Amino acid sequence: MRQDNFPQDVARLRALAEQMRECAADPANERHKRLWTAVNDRHMIVPTVIARDYPAYLIDYKDELRLLCEDPLLRGAEWQLLTALYEWRHMRGHRVVEDVIYCPVVYSDRRYGIQQSHHYKPPYTDSVHFERQIDNEDDIQKILDAEITCNESETLRKLSRLQEVFDGLLRVKLQGVDHFDFRPWDDLMMWMGIEEGMYDLAVRPEFMHKAVQRYVDVSVQRARRCEALGILSSNNRNSLIAAAGYGYTDHLPPPTESGIGAKLADVWGDGRDQIFTSVSPAMTKEFAFEPAKPWYDLFGLNCYGCCEDLGRKVAESQTMPRLRKLSVSPFADLETAMEAMGGEVVVSFKPDPSHLAVTPWRKDRMRTELETACRLARKYGCHMEILMKTLITLDNDPSRLWEWCDLATNIAEGC
């Protein structure tokens, strides 16, 4: 094993890899995989629990997440190891650690080709005005055809380097594209201006249909291009699906040995339209769900939603092909959503993170919230995952998130 470049980095990574391998050998991992698979395949044993989507500075404790490696490639691997070890130690829930390190595929993607322009509106520095990029049918063509290229030689160079570093300790797999961040109306409203775009839904529906059709067409191009290039990765593993939990399922093929080369029909698709919280169920179906069918039809299973209120749009969401997970955010009425979803679609439940932001944090309220969710899941025969996400502050106390993970796991295990 070559160790001539950055020997201190190599020594650090191999020490961390030893710890990672020990965690991966814990029998709890296999149990957690079974629990996620049961939820995702709609024969839930208990609800699954995970915390996600938090800035590193919120959870850092005694420099456990401090990066020391100098080599940029090895620094990325170091971050994978540090976060996995931290989460396993402090906020395990139903996490899964595998004896794998991922090497990112080197590729370029111009996405939709539009450079967003915006400025902040006084007096509030967090109030944003988006400059209108799409105003007429000719402007729709600013959404450019897909253009994705892969740098195979650079990818193989990085893969070879990581294989040398982790030889005998961890498997090294390539990590390609395992999600596409499909968000038609969140993007279109930024390009049109939010106020103007909302107005156009009512007064220029044909124009808006053409705009979203173009977005969907280019999205399908992007996905098929990734498949053709062989850089698609399976998310049927300990990969977070969109704004939901892990993707373990027996209803899709397992990941390839190399980590790439998956087919679109073998992976989870995802999408969201958070800006449509204020749009009626009928209009959401007309402008969001129906036009996006060609996108969702690409994938073996689909997951939809993030922070928007979908509790009153469950029936309309059923028009999406192979919908398996639907987000139930803190803004939705939980019972209304669960009653409508029943056992057909997995409830991706997001508790209210604001209870963790105040001092003292509202542990009793969070306990009640979790117990209520479990009671309703039993009442309506729902399959449920519980995700703490979108954290803004913990008031400099990461231990409250650790406590929430333990609390949620104990309540879920007794559900």
C-alpha positions in Angstrom: 0.0 0.0 0.0 1.5 3.3 -1.1 1.7 5.9 1.7 4.1 8.4 0.2 1.5 11.2 -0.1 0.0 12.7 3.1 1.1 9.7 5.3 -0.5 11.4 8.3 -3.8 11.4 6.5 -3.6 7.7 5.7 -2.8 6.8 9.3 -5.7 8.8 10.5 -8.1 7.3 8.0 -7.0 3.8 8.8 -7.6 4.3 12.5 -11.0 5.7 11.8 -11.7 2.8 9.4 -10.9 0.3 12.2 -13.6 1.9 14.3 -16.0 1.9 11.4 -15.5 -1.8 10.8 -16.2 -2.5 14.5 -19.5 -0.5 14.3 -20.5 -2.3 11.1 -20.0 -5.7 12.8 -22.5 -4.8 15.5 -25.6 -7.2 15.1 -27.8 -4.2 15.6 -27.2 -3.2 11.9 -28.9 -6.3 10.5 -31.9 -5.8 12.8 -32.1 -2.2 11.7 -32.0 -3.2 8.0 -34.9 -5.6 8.6 -36.9 -2.9 10.3 -36.4 -0.4 7.5 -37.2 -3.1 4.9 -40.4 -4.0 6.8 -41.5 -0.3 6.9 -40.7 0.3 3.2 -42.3 -2.9 2.1 -45.5 -2.2 4.1 -45.3 -5.0 6.7 -44.0 -2.8 9.5 -42.6 -4.4 12.7 -42.0 -1.1 14.5 -41.7 2.5 13.2 -38.1 3.4 12.2 -36.3 6.4 13.6 -33.6 8.6 12.3 -32.3 12.2 12.6 -31.0 14.0 9.6 -30.4 17.4 7.9 -28.5 19.3 10.5 -25.5 21.6 9.9 -22.3 20.1 11.4 -21.8 23.1 13.7 -25.1 22.2 15.5 -24.0 18.8 16.5 -20.2 19.1 16.9 -19.1 17.9 20.4 -15.6 18.0 21.7 -14.2 18.3 18.2 -15.5 14.9 17.2 -16.2 16.2 13.7 -13.0 18.1 13.3 -11.4 17.5 9.9 -7.6 17.0 10.0 -6.8 15.5 6.6 -5.0 17.8 4.1 -5.6 15.8 0.9 -9.0 16.9 -0.6 -10.0 13.4 -1.6 -9.0 11.9 1.8 -10.8 14.8 3.5 -14.0 13.7 1.9 -13.5 10.1 3.1 -12.6 11.4 6.6 -16.0 13.3 6.7 -17.9 10.1 5.8 -16.2 8.3 8.6 -16.5 11.0 11.3 -20.2 11.6 10.7 -21.0 7.8 10.6 -19.1 7.2 13.9 -20.6 10.3 15.6 -24.2 9.3 14.6 -23.6 5.7 15.7 -22.3 6.8 19.1 -24.7 9.7 19.9 -27.9 9.5 17.9 -28.2 5.9 16.7 -31.9 5.5 16.4 -32.2 2.8 13.6 -29.1 3.8 11.7 -27.2 1.3 9.7 -23.4 1.3 9.4 -21.8 -0.7 6.6 -18.2 -1.6 6.1 -18.0 0.6 3.0 -16.5 3.9 2.0 -17.8 5.7 -1.1 -15.8 7.3 -3.8 -17.7 10.0 -5.7 -17.9 9.6 -9.5 -16.5 12.7 -11.2 -19.1 14.2 -13.5 -20.5 17.5 -14.7 -24.2 18.4 -15.0 -25.4 21.8 -16.0 -28.9 20.9 -14.7 -31.4 23.2 -16.2 -29.0 25.9 -17.4 -30.7 28.9 -15.7 -28.6 31.2 -13.6 -30.9 32.4 -10.8 -30.8 36.1 -10.0 -32.2 37.5 -6.7 -31.7 40.2 -4.2 -32.6 40.8 -0.6 -35.5 43.2 0.1 -35.1 45.7 3.0 -35.8 46.0 5.8 -35.4 42.2 6.3 -32.2 40.7 5.0 -33.8 37.2 4.8 -36.6 38.4 2.5 -35.6 37.5 -1.1 -36.9 38.9 -4.4 -36.3 36.6 -7.4 -35.6 38.3 -10.7 -38.0 36.9 -13.3 -36.2 34.7 -15.8 -39.3 33.1 -17.5 -42.0 35.5 -18.5 -43.3 34.1 -21.8 -43.4 30.9 -24.0 -40.1 31.8 -25.7 -38.4 32.1 -22.2 -39.4 28.5 -21.5 -36.6 27.4 -23.9 -34.1 28.8 -21.4 -34.6 25.5 -19.7 -31.8 23.7 -21.6 -31.6 20.1 -22.7 -29.6 17.8 -20.5 -25.8 18.0 -20.7 -24.0 15.5 -18.4 -20.4 14.2 -18.9 -18.4 11.8 -16.9 -14.6 12.0 -16.3 -13.8 8.3 -16.2 -10.0 8.6 -15.8 -10.3 11.0 -12.8 -12.9 8.8 -11.2 -10.7 5.7 -11.5 -7.7 7.6 -10.1 -9.7 8.5 -7.0 -11.0 5.0 -6.7 -7.6 3.5 -6.9 -6.3 5.9 -4.2 -9.1 5.1 -1.8 -8.6 1.4 -2.4 -5.0 1.7 -1.4 -5.8 3.7 1.7 -8.5 1.3 3.0 -7.0 -2.0 1.8 -7.9 -4.8 4.2 -10.2 -2.6 6.3 -13.2 -1.3 4.3 -14.8 -2.0 0.9 -14.6 1.0 -1.5 -17.5 1.5 -3.8 -18.2 4.2 -6.4 -21.0 6.7 -5.5 -22.7 8.1 -8.6 -26.1 9.7 -8.9 -28.7 8.3 -6.5 -31.2 11.2 -6.5 -32.0 14.1 -8.8 -33.5 16.8 -6.6 -36.7 16.9 -8.7 -38.6 20.0 -7.6 -40.5 21.5 -10.6 -42.5 24.2 -8.9 -39.9 25.2 -6.3 -37.5 25.9 -9.3 -40.1 27.4 -11.6 -41.4 29.8 -9.0 -37.8 31.0 -8.4 -37.3 31.5 -12.2 -40.7 33.2 -12.6 -40.9 35.1 -9.3 -43.1 33.7 -6.5 -45.8 36.3 -6.6 -45.9 36.4 -10.4 -45.8 32.7 -10.7 -48.7 32.1 -8.3 -50.7 34.7 -10.2 -50.0 32.9 -13.5 -51.3 29.6 -12.2 -54.8 31.3 -12.1 -54.6 33.6 -15.1 -52.2 31.9 -17.5 -52.7 28.1 -16.9 -51.7 27.1 -20.5 -48.4 28.9 -20.2 -47.8 27.3 -16.8 -48.6 23.8 -18.2 -46.0 24.3 -21.0 -43.4 25.5 -18.5 -43.7 22.5 -16.2 -43.9 20.2 -19.2 -40.5 21.5 -20.4 -39.1 21.0 -16.9 -40.3 17.4 -16.7 -39.0 16.7 -20.2 -35.5 17.9 -19.3 -35.6 16.1 -16.0 -36.3 12.8 -17.8 -33.5 13.5 -20.2 -31.1 14.0 -17.3 -32.1 10.8 -15.6 -31.8 8.8 -18.8 -28.5 10.3 -19.6 -27.1 9.2 -16.2 -28.4 5.7 -16.8 -26.8 5.6 -20.2 -23.5 6.8 -18.8 -23.6 4.1 -16.2 -23.2 6.5 -13.3 -26.6 5.8 -11.6 -26.3 4.3 -8.1 -28.9 2.3 -6.3 -30.4 3.9 -3.2 -31.7 0.6 -1.9 -29.3 0.8 1.0 -28.5 3.1 4.0 -29.1 6.1 1.7 -31.6 8.7 2.6 -34.3 8.9 0.0 -35.2 12.6 -0.8 -36.6 14.0 2.5 -37.3 10.6 3.9 -35.5 7.7 5.5 -33.3 4.8 4.3 -34.2 3.0 1.1 -33.8 -0.6 2.1 -36.5 -2.7 0.3 -37.0 -6.2 -1.1 -39.1 -4.7 -3.9 -36.0 -3.4 -5.8 -32.8 -5.1 -6.8 -29.8 -4.7 -4.4 -26.9 -2.3 -5.3 -24.3 -3.5 -7.8 -21.0 -4.6 -6.5 -19.2 -1.6 -8.0 -21.8 0.9 -6.7 -22.8 2.2 -10.1 -24.5 0.9 -13.2 -28.0 0.8 -11.8 -31.1 1.1 -13.9 -33.8 3.7 -13.3 -36.4 1.0 -12.8 -34.3 -0.4 -10.0 -34.1 2.7 -7.8 -36.2 5.1 -5.8 -37.4 8.3 -7.5 -38.2 11.4 -5.5 -39.8 14.8 -5.8 -41.3 17.7 -4.0 -43.2 21.0 -4.6 -42.9 22.8 -1.3 -44.2 26.1 -2.7 -47.5 24.4 -3.4 -48.5 24.3 0.3 -50.7 27.3 -0.5 -52.2 25.8 -3.7 -55.4 23.8 -3.5 -55.5 20.0 -3.8 -57.2 20.2 -7.2 -54.6 22.6 -8.6 -51.8 20.6 -7.1 -53.1 17.6 -8.9 -53.5 19.5 -12.2 -50.1 21.3 -12.2 -47.8 19.1 -10.1 -48.9 15.5 -9.9 -50.4 14.9 -13.4 -47.6 16.6 -15.4 -44.9 14.8 -13.5 -46.2 11.3 -14.3 -43.5 10.7 -17.0 -40.8 11.4 -14.3 -42.2 9.1 -11.6 -42.9 6.4 -14.2 -39.1 6.0 -14.7 -38.5 4.6 -11.2 -39.3 1.3 -9.4 -40.7 3.1 -6.3 -41.3 6.8 -5.5 -41.1 9.1 -2.5 -42.8 12.5 -2.5 -42.8 15.6 -0.4 -40.7 17.5 2.2 -41.9 20.3 4.4 -45.1 21.1 2.5 -48.5 20.2 4.0 -49.7 17.2 2.0 -52.2 16.0 4.7 -55.2 17.2 2.6 -53.7 16.1 -0.7 -53.3 12.3 -0.1 -56.0 11.3 -2.6 -54.6 13.5 -5.3 -51.1 12.2 -4.8 -52.3 8.7 -5.7 -52.1 9.7 -9.4 -48.3 9.3 -9.2 -47.0 5.9 -10.4 -45.7 3.6 -7.7 -45.9 6.1 -4.9 -44.5 4.4 -1.8 -43.6 7.2 0.7 -45.4 10.4 1.4 -44.2 13.2 3.6 -46.3 14.3 6.6 -44.6 17.5 7.8 -45.1 19.4 11.1 -47.5 21.6 9.2 -49.9 18.8 8.3 -52.8 17.5 10.4 -51.4 14.1 11.4 -54.7 12.3 11.9 -56.2 13.6 8.7 -53.1 12.4 6.8 -52.9 9.0 8.4 -56.6 8.3 8.0 -56.3 9.0 4.3 -53.0 7.1 3.9 -53.9 3.9 5.8 -51.6 1.0 4.8 -51.2 2.0 1.2 -48.4 4.6 1.4 -45.6 4.8 4.0 -46.0 7.7 6.4 -42.8 9.7 6.4 -43.5 11.6 9.6 -41.6 14.7 10.6 -42.0 15.9 14.2 -41.8 19.6 15.0 -38.1 20.5 15.3 -38.9 23.8 17.1 -39.3 22.0 20.4 -35.6 21.3 20.3 -34.7 25.0 19.7 -35.9 26.5 22.9 -34.4 26.3 26.4 -35.4 24.2 28.2 -36.3 22.1 25.3 -39.9 20.7 25.3 -39.2 17.0 26.0 -42.7 16.4 27.3 -44.3 17.9 24.1 -42.1 15.8 21.9 -43.0 12.6 23.9 -46.7 13.4 23.5 -46.1 14.1 19.7 -44.4 10.7 19.3 -46.9 8.8 21.3 -49.7 10.3 19.4 -48.1 9.4 16.0 -47.6 5.8 17.2 -51.2 5.6 18.4 -52.6 6.9 15.1 -50.4 4.5 13.2 -51.9 1.6 15.1 -55.4 3.0 14.7 -55.2 3.4 10.9 -52.9 0.6 10.1 -50.1 2.8 8.9 -46.5 2.0 8.2 -44.4 4.8 9.5 -40.9 6.2 9.6 -40.1 9.0 12.1 -37.5 11.6 11.0 -36.2 14.6 12.9 -35.0 17.0 10.3 -34.6 20.6 9.2 -32.9 21.7 12.4 -31.9 25.4 12.7 -30.6 25.6 16.2 -30.2 23.4 19.3 -29.2 26.4 21.4 -25.6 25.1 21.6 -26.7 21.8 23.2 -26.4 18.8 20.8 -27.2 16.5 23.6 -30.9 17.3 23.3 -30.9 15.8 19.8 -29.2 12.7 21.2 -31.9 12.5 23.9 -34.6 12.9 21.3 -33.2 10.0 19.3 -33.2 7.8 22.4 -36.7 8.9 23.3 -38.1 8.4 19.8 -36.5 5.0 19.5 -37.9 3.8 22.8 -41.4 5.0 22.0 -41.2 3.4 18.5 -39.9 0.1 19.8 -43.0 0.0 22.1 -45.4 1.0 19.3 
